């Protein structure tokens, strides 16, 4: 029996799936590996390939302690295939196959649907690393630089997780899809990434923090849904990936929080009470709170679009087949079939936003998006407590779900952050107050100057309360060796 807790390092690819005895898959992955390393070295993360980074690496999938910290050069990081331990007698948790034994092989009738879900999930992982490749050059501290690189190598490992499933279970088609995951690239005109938000630039560190808070949270919701899959290898892959995804959202939430804290502190030090006195605040070398709200609006709405159409037969089919569940499916008190259940969905009728009851089975995306909104709102409250504690009169807020939408029922109308439908002309006039302008971007970019001295931080961000791995404030998280 395989040791499903400890990670084996007896091949080029650390794993807990017995690759040493699965020569066909091991050979296929070893053949894929050079292409992956070429992708990493050619694109990611630019200019820091020889630096020693204090990274965590998996040595166990035991949730009580599965990592070790050490200095490593990123191209030498040991990416691996790691699945959560198998749950004995696990059954399909939802849909028409509910209660049947979970599948250890791909059910033939769901092969193409399952492969597409794995490919879409896999495509997001390298995309986010590509989007972030230039950020190291403007890191506000070695602490933040290290966190960027930790996120990068873990997104790379998440790509490996999906590639393993493609090679192991989908034959020639899977190998071709795995190759295509390295052929596409974020923002490419010829071969862009599959989802729109993953073709956007991440031009500055505030964007990175917002991305890891909002867009990685979408990743969390999708992984939680896939962790419910009746296809057990996918479920186990996603359950382990979720332990790493939590760190990414921590980086985002604390990064935004530290940005807010430094802004409020600088305002107090300068005797500025009005958070809308933007020119004076920017002269302090910090990012004003209204601009932080604009960035929040942008990244939140881009992330909402990742959930797709509110009414979706594809989502219904994935649920009904049992290959993708809902967020925390096991905690929901219903029959997990949804044959006659309904769910409330907003739509636009005669120029007004109305709520309608629709079959719950077709509203799977909508329910997941609602769960996401609830999950995301927690951080907003914590950011506002930082502002309140410093004594500044300002509160951040999530905009209305219809604001700035490109996909779904709200994509054809212009809606304000408070939920008012307005004309396209009014949108053109007022949207600069709600979304970052070029001038806002240029100002933020002007602050993006690297700060590489141990224990030092850029003017616009506060130090963290606690160091990674409980290291002291002046710990050298990255030993730079820049090309």
Wavefront OBJ file of the C-alpha trace (Angstrom):
o trace
v 0.000 0.000 0.000
v 1.253 3.504 -0.866
v 2.312 5.884 1.888
v -0.179 8.630 1.104
v 1.059 11.009 3.811
v 4.807 11.269 3.157
v 6.188 12.472 -0.148
v 8.604 10.261 -2.067
v 11.654 11.970 -3.586
v 12.991 8.901 -5.397
v 12.194 10.263 -8.858
v 12.736 13.620 -10.556
v 9.118 14.360 -9.601
v 8.324 14.219 -5.845
v 5.018 12.437 -5.370
v 2.790 10.337 -3.150
v 1.083 8.475 -5.989
v 3.664 5.733 -6.561
v 5.202 7.095 -9.759
v 8.209 4.772 -9.325
v 5.975 1.809 -10.084
v 3.912 3.553 -12.791
v 6.539 3.634 -15.524
v 4.188 4.754 -18.310
v 3.035 7.893 -16.511
v 6.489 8.587 -15.040
v 8.031 8.457 -18.517
v 5.340 10.755 -19.928
v 5.794 13.296 -17.137
v 9.585 13.186 -17.440
v 9.140 13.922 -21.133
v 6.867 16.883 -20.283
v 9.225 18.203 -17.582
v 11.836 19.906 -19.877
v 9.084 21.888 -21.592
v 7.842 23.027 -18.207
v 11.349 24.116 -17.118
v 11.788 25.975 -20.425
v 8.474 27.739 -19.801
v 9.581 28.680 -16.295
v 13.023 29.905 -17.366
v 11.755 31.784 -20.417
v 8.873 33.553 -18.732
v 8.788 33.315 -14.992
v 9.693 35.190 -12.768
v 11.882 37.476 -14.769
v 15.466 38.205 -13.602
v 15.577 36.190 -10.354
v 16.372 32.659 -11.472
v 19.656 32.403 -9.510
v 18.458 34.047 -6.298
v 18.089 31.897 -3.181
v 14.504 32.134 -1.920
v 13.259 30.990 1.495
v 10.488 28.728 0.212
v 8.336 26.029 1.718
v 8.292 22.630 0.034
v 5.921 19.762 0.671
v 7.372 16.789 2.559
v 4.012 15.458 3.764
v 0.341 15.967 2.990
v -0.596 15.636 6.650
v -2.529 18.849 7.418
v -0.750 19.089 10.803
v 2.605 19.698 9.187
v 3.382 19.047 5.572
v 6.105 21.540 4.676
v 9.700 22.446 5.344
v 11.301 25.862 4.797
v 14.703 26.300 3.182
v 16.593 28.392 0.653
v 16.237 27.162 -2.919
v 16.705 28.540 -6.429
v 13.313 28.555 -8.088
v 14.300 26.553 -11.210
v 15.557 23.860 -8.794
v 12.336 23.797 -6.758
v 10.942 20.252 -6.534
v 7.489 20.477 -8.085
v 5.531 17.351 -7.350
v 2.353 15.304 -7.681
v 0.551 15.435 -4.339
v -2.898 14.055 -3.581
v -4.736 14.202 -0.274
v -5.091 10.774 1.368
v -7.841 8.597 -0.034
v -11.048 8.509 1.987
v -12.095 4.912 2.566
v -15.455 3.949 1.031
v -15.978 7.451 -0.372
v -19.132 7.847 -2.489
v -20.312 10.291 -5.163
v -21.740 13.201 -3.119
v -24.285 14.677 -5.542
v -26.274 14.286 -8.729
v -27.843 11.217 -10.252
v -25.011 8.924 -9.051
v -25.205 10.049 -5.414
v -24.255 7.277 -2.997
v -22.452 5.158 -5.623
v -18.747 4.370 -5.001
v -16.492 7.245 -6.088
v -14.803 6.585 -9.438
v -11.131 5.671 -9.445
v -11.100 5.723 -13.266
v -12.732 8.186 -15.660
v -16.358 7.223 -16.375
v -16.594 6.992 -20.139
v -19.803 8.997 -20.546
v -18.273 11.985 -18.746
v -14.807 11.820 -20.247
v -14.922 14.991 -22.367
v -16.713 17.070 -19.705
v -14.247 15.984 -17.031
v -11.235 16.631 -19.255
v -12.466 20.142 -20.036
v -12.900 20.977 -16.334
v -9.358 19.783 -15.617
v -7.914 21.726 -18.562
v -9.677 24.971 -17.586
v -8.450 24.636 -14.000
v -4.963 23.782 -15.233
v -4.893 26.747 -17.607
v -5.421 29.274 -14.811
v -2.370 28.122 -12.852
v 0.480 29.097 -15.226
v -1.546 32.096 -16.403
v -1.381 33.832 -13.034
v 2.378 33.273 -12.861
v 2.778 34.780 -16.338
v 0.750 37.798 -15.273
v 3.040 38.397 -12.297
v 6.412 37.864 -13.962
v 7.676 41.466 -13.751
v 6.629 42.233 -10.187
v 9.915 41.129 -8.651
v 11.618 44.189 -10.130
v 9.457 46.507 -7.998
v 9.028 44.463 -4.812
v 8.313 46.660 -1.759
v 10.400 44.350 0.486
v 12.220 41.022 0.554
v 9.299 39.670 2.597
v 6.884 40.510 -0.222
v 9.303 39.276 -2.889
v 9.485 35.928 -1.125
v 5.689 35.728 -0.908
v 5.386 36.446 -4.637
v 7.790 33.624 -5.434
v 6.039 31.232 -3.033
v 2.753 31.924 -4.804
v 4.493 31.421 -8.162
v 6.033 28.028 -7.380
v 2.784 26.771 -5.861
v 0.774 27.833 -8.896
v 3.369 25.928 -10.892
v 2.759 22.861 -8.728
v -0.982 23.224 -9.242
v -0.297 23.024 -12.966
v 1.589 19.772 -12.324
v -1.425 18.441 -10.412
v -3.708 18.879 -13.399
v -1.081 17.653 -15.880
v -0.677 14.449 -13.874
v -4.411 13.781 -14.151
v -4.314 14.418 -17.901
v -1.361 12.057 -18.410
v -2.604 9.371 -16.050
v -6.231 9.167 -17.097
v -6.720 10.669 -20.580
v -4.144 8.999 -22.817
v -3.050 10.735 -26.031
v -5.731 13.410 -25.675
v -4.460 14.204 -22.184
v -0.849 14.454 -23.332
v -1.864 16.854 -26.089
v -3.848 18.999 -23.651
v -0.885 19.043 -21.262
v 1.368 20.319 -24.044
v -1.178 23.017 -24.896
v -1.085 24.268 -21.302
v 2.496 25.364 -22.003
v 1.708 26.634 -25.513
v -0.875 29.202 -24.403
v 0.260 32.319 -22.560
v -1.440 35.196 -20.762
v -2.308 38.092 -23.058
v -1.105 36.343 -26.218
v -2.945 37.319 -29.399
v -2.309 33.927 -31.023
v -2.887 31.627 -28.040
v -4.337 33.448 -25.019
v -5.324 31.817 -21.759
v -8.849 30.420 -21.703
v -10.471 32.803 -19.178
v -10.543 36.580 -19.637
v -9.303 37.618 -16.183
v -6.140 35.600 -16.785
v -5.225 37.657 -19.838
v -5.225 40.937 -17.890
v -1.951 42.540 -16.819
v -0.825 42.643 -13.187
v 1.129 45.911 -13.493
v 1.764 46.752 -9.840
v 1.798 45.270 -6.356
v -1.599 46.576 -5.317
v -2.996 44.739 -8.344
v -1.140 41.610 -7.211
v -2.604 41.841 -3.714
v -6.109 42.403 -5.095
v -5.626 39.496 -7.519
v -4.511 37.098 -4.808
v -7.384 38.192 -2.574
v -10.206 38.207 -5.130
v -9.167 36.040 -8.074
v -7.424 33.358 -6.031
v -10.609 33.263 -3.948
v -12.475 32.342 -7.115
v -9.849 29.608 -7.427
v -10.686 28.483 -3.912
v -14.390 28.233 -4.759
v -13.695 26.275 -7.941
v -11.284 23.935 -6.132
v -13.816 23.376 -3.343
v -16.396 22.439 -5.982
v -13.984 20.095 -7.762
v -12.939 18.616 -4.397
v -16.521 17.274 -4.229
v -16.030 15.418 -7.518
v -17.115 11.812 -7.792
v -13.886 11.285 -9.762
v -11.718 10.585 -6.744
v -8.255 11.477 -8.124
v -9.522 14.970 -9.037
v -11.125 15.361 -5.614
v -7.912 14.378 -3.842
v -5.794 16.692 -6.022
v -8.001 19.672 -5.270
v -8.226 18.941 -1.557
v -4.458 19.241 -1.285
v -4.297 22.298 -3.555
v -6.678 24.105 -1.201
v -4.085 24.013 1.586
v -1.756 26.039 -0.650
v -4.472 28.335 -2.006
v -5.138 29.574 1.536
v -1.637 31.088 1.658
v -2.242 32.962 -1.588
v -5.347 34.629 -0.181
v -3.428 35.426 3.015
v -0.837 37.237 0.891
v -3.620 39.240 -0.774
v -5.581 40.134 2.333
v -2.560 41.146 4.405
v -0.990 42.980 1.448
v -4.052 45.166 0.950
v -4.395 45.568 4.713
v -0.785 46.732 5.076
v -1.274 49.181 2.207
v -4.367 50.610 3.924
v -2.589 50.791 7.271
v 0.354 52.750 5.883
v -1.990 55.196 4.096
v -3.964 55.865 7.271
v -0.816 56.250 9.352
v 0.657 58.725 6.858
v -2.586 60.737 6.858
v -2.506 60.941 10.646
v 1.163 61.917 10.702
v 0.450 64.728 8.218
v -2.747 65.860 9.956
v -4.941 65.044 6.936
v -8.477 64.072 7.943
v -10.254 64.111 4.569
v -9.610 60.818 2.711
v -10.664 62.582 -0.518
v -7.851 65.141 -0.270
v -6.162 62.932 -2.829
v -3.370 65.215 -4.075
v -2.066 65.922 -0.562
v -2.294 62.246 0.389
v -0.423 61.137 -2.725
v 2.337 63.623 -1.964
v 3.026 61.506 1.141
v 4.052 58.568 -1.062
v 1.043 56.397 -0.198
v -2.027 55.197 -2.096
v -5.211 57.088 -1.221
v -8.208 55.085 -0.016
v -10.565 56.082 -2.893
v -8.033 54.661 -5.362
v -7.797 51.468 -3.305
v -11.606 51.261 -3.576
v -11.348 51.630 -7.363
v -8.821 48.787 -7.554
v -11.099 46.692 -5.353
v -14.010 47.402 -7.717
v -11.975 46.319 -10.737
v -10.570 43.061 -9.397
v -13.784 42.028 -7.684
v -15.852 42.435 -10.841
v -13.282 40.668 -13.035
v -13.443 37.792 -10.557
v -17.261 37.681 -10.608
v -17.110 37.176 -14.366
v -15.025 34.027 -13.829
v -18.147 32.274 -12.529
v -19.727 32.430 -15.981
v -23.397 32.721 -16.823
v -25.844 32.751 -13.913
v -27.981 30.141 -15.682
v -25.834 27.362 -17.108
v -26.696 23.966 -18.540
v -22.976 23.045 -18.479
v -22.838 23.658 -14.730
v -26.065 21.701 -14.309
v -24.630 18.780 -16.281
v -21.406 18.802 -14.238
v -23.408 18.692 -10.989
v -25.943 16.159 -12.204
v -23.187 13.837 -13.394
v -21.451 14.079 -10.016
v -18.136 15.336 -11.365
v -18.397 18.794 -9.744
v -20.318 19.675 -6.613
v -21.208 22.895 -4.819
v -19.133 24.797 -2.285
v -18.926 22.583 0.822
v -21.503 20.205 -0.639
v -21.419 17.951 2.426
v -22.647 20.801 4.660
v -25.719 21.619 2.573
v -28.976 20.300 3.978
v -30.901 19.114 0.915
v -31.198 15.994 -1.229
v -28.033 16.839 -3.267
v -29.989 16.067 -6.456
v -31.924 19.336 -6.925
v -34.573 17.808 -9.152
v -37.334 20.123 -7.900
v -35.398 22.759 -5.913
v -35.292 26.447 -6.886
v -32.815 29.269 -6.369
v -33.122 33.062 -6.572
v -31.313 34.751 -9.466
v -31.281 38.441 -10.403
v -32.014 39.577 -13.939
v -32.826 42.802 -15.773
v -36.446 43.175 -16.942
v -37.778 46.388 -18.531
v -34.837 48.379 -17.243
v -35.173 47.152 -13.660
v -33.245 44.603 -11.607
v -35.624 41.873 -10.460
v -35.201 38.604 -8.583
v -36.620 35.416 -10.054
v -36.879 31.839 -8.870
v -35.239 29.409 -11.295
v -34.451 25.682 -11.128
v -31.550 25.297 -8.670
v -29.890 22.791 -10.966
v -29.326 25.432 -13.652
v -28.297 28.062 -11.070
v -25.231 26.196 -9.785
v -22.921 29.008 -10.975
v -25.109 31.604 -9.274
v -25.046 29.777 -5.962
v -21.257 29.406 -6.132
v -20.928 33.112 -6.899
v -23.149 33.974 -3.928
v -20.933 31.802 -1.717
v -17.927 33.654 -3.122
v -19.432 37.078 -2.340
v -20.110 35.997 1.230
v -16.573 34.630 1.563
v -14.981 37.758 0.071
v -16.922 40.144 2.297
v -15.043 39.010 5.386
v -11.808 40.638 4.314
v -13.578 43.913 3.546
v -14.731 44.034 7.156
v -11.222 43.395 8.428
v -9.772 46.119 6.168
v -12.374 48.559 7.461
v -11.391 47.767 11.046
v -7.837 48.878 10.198
v -9.207 52.202 8.893
v -11.532 52.597 11.870
v -8.780 51.816 14.384
v -6.555 54.563 12.953
v -9.489 56.982 13.088
v -9.969 57.803 9.388
v -13.583 58.339 8.259
v -13.818 55.994 5.278
v -15.215 52.532 4.567
v -14.468 50.170 1.694
v -17.369 48.221 0.180
v -18.034 45.531 -2.387
v -19.887 47.055 -5.367
v -23.239 45.736 -6.568
v -23.042 42.388 -8.379
v -24.164 44.058 -11.622
v -21.438 46.695 -11.643
v -18.872 46.554 -14.490
v -19.870 43.099 -15.712
v -18.822 41.584 -19.050
v -20.469 38.174 -18.621
v -23.976 37.220 -17.554
v -27.309 39.007 -17.168
v -25.744 42.370 -16.272
v -23.333 42.499 -19.214
v -25.739 44.495 -21.417
v -26.481 47.302 -18.951
v -24.495 49.978 -17.113
v -24.899 49.784 -13.343
v -23.376 51.934 -10.615
v -21.564 50.448 -7.593
v -24.741 51.010 -5.563
v -26.925 49.126 -8.054
v -28.521 51.929 -10.093
v -29.027 51.315 -13.821
v -27.734 54.311 -15.807
v -27.330 55.258 -19.465
v -24.169 54.444 -21.396
v -23.454 58.188 -21.645
v -23.698 58.543 -17.873
v -21.382 55.560 -17.505
v -18.801 57.184 -19.754
v -18.911 60.307 -17.621
v -18.939 58.712 -14.175
v -16.966 55.472 -14.482
v -13.675 57.285 -13.832
v -14.915 57.755 -10.268
v -15.412 54.018 -9.838
v -12.637 52.321 -11.793
v -8.898 53.061 -11.954
v -7.943 55.605 -14.610
v -4.666 55.777 -16.493
v -3.647 58.620 -14.168
v -4.373 56.403 -11.154
v -2.296 53.634 -12.684
v 0.556 56.006 -13.483
v 0.591 57.283 -9.897
v 0.639 53.774 -8.417
v 3.369 52.843 -10.861
v 5.425 55.846 -9.700
v 5.519 54.309 -6.198
v 6.665 50.918 -7.448
v 10.353 51.189 -6.590
v 12.174 48.112 -5.295
v 13.170 47.883 -1.658
v 15.649 45.037 -1.314
v 17.255 45.797 2.063
v 16.376 43.207 4.748
v 13.799 44.641 7.148
v 13.091 47.698 4.962
v 9.737 48.486 3.291
v 8.606 50.832 0.537
v 6.912 54.088 1.578
v 3.425 52.923 0.645
v 3.164 49.701 2.672
v 3.461 48.796 6.356
v 5.582 45.867 7.629
v 3.765 42.607 8.467
v 2.864 41.882 12.060
v 4.585 38.463 11.969
v 7.310 37.125 9.683
v 7.040 33.991 7.556
v 8.029 30.906 9.584
v 8.215 33.284 12.581
v 11.412 34.833 11.258
v 12.569 38.209 12.669
v 11.777 41.482 10.907
v 15.203 41.823 9.287
v 15.365 38.242 7.999
v 16.823 37.940 4.485
v 13.947 36.118 2.791
v 15.598 36.368 -0.627
v 19.344 36.293 -1.201
v 19.480 38.222 -4.416
v 21.563 37.127 -7.373
v 20.108 39.147 -10.210
v 21.082 38.499 -13.810
l 1 2 3 4 5 6 7 8 9 10 11 12 13 14 15 16 17 18 19 20 21 22 23 24 25 26 27 28 29 30 31 32 33 34 35 36 37 38 39 40 41 42 43 44 45 46 47 48 49 50 51 52 53 54 55 56 57 58 59 60 61 62 63 64 65 66 67 68 69 70 71 72 73 74 75 76 77 78 79 80 81 82 83 84 85 86 87 88 89 90 91 92 93 94 95 96 97 98 99 100 101 102 103 104 105 106 107 108 109 110 111 112 113 114 115 116 117 118 119 120 121 122 123 124 125 126 127 128 129 130 131 132 133 134 135 136 137 138 139 140 141 142 143 144 145 146 147 148 149 150 151 152 153 154 155 156 157 158 159 160 161 162 163 164 165 166 167 168 169 170 171 172 173 174 175 176 177 178 179 180 181 182 183 184 185 186 187 188 189 190 191 192 193 194 195 196 197 198 199 200 201 202 203 204 205 206 207 208 209 210 211 212 213 214 215 216 217 218 219 220 221 222 223 224 225 226 227 228 229 230 231 232 233 234 235 236 237 238 239 240 241 242 243 244 245 246 247 248 249 250 251 252 253 254 255 256 257 258 259 260 261 262 263 264 265 266 267 268 269 270 271 272 273 274 275 276 277 278 279 280 281 282 283 284 285 286 287 288 289 290 291 292 293 294 295 296 297 298 299 300 301 302 303 304 305 306 307 308 309 310 311 312 313 314 315 316 317 318 319 320 321 322 323 324 325 326 327 328 329 330 331 332 333 334 335 336 337 338 339 340 341 342 343 344 345 346 347 348 349 350 351 352 353 354 355 356 357 358 359 360 361 362 363 364 365 366 367 368 369 370 371 372 373 374 375 376 377 378 379 380 381 382 383 384 385 386 387 388 389 390 391 392 393 394 395 396 397 398 399 400 401 402 403 404 405 406 407 408 409 410 411 412 413 414 415 416 417 418 419 420 421 422 423 424 425 426 427 428 429 430 431 432 433 434 435 436 437 438 439 440 441 442 443 444 445 446 447 448 449 450 451 452 453 454 455 456 457 458 459 460 461 462 463 464 465 466 467 468 469 470 471 472 473 474 475 476 477 478 479 480 481 482 483
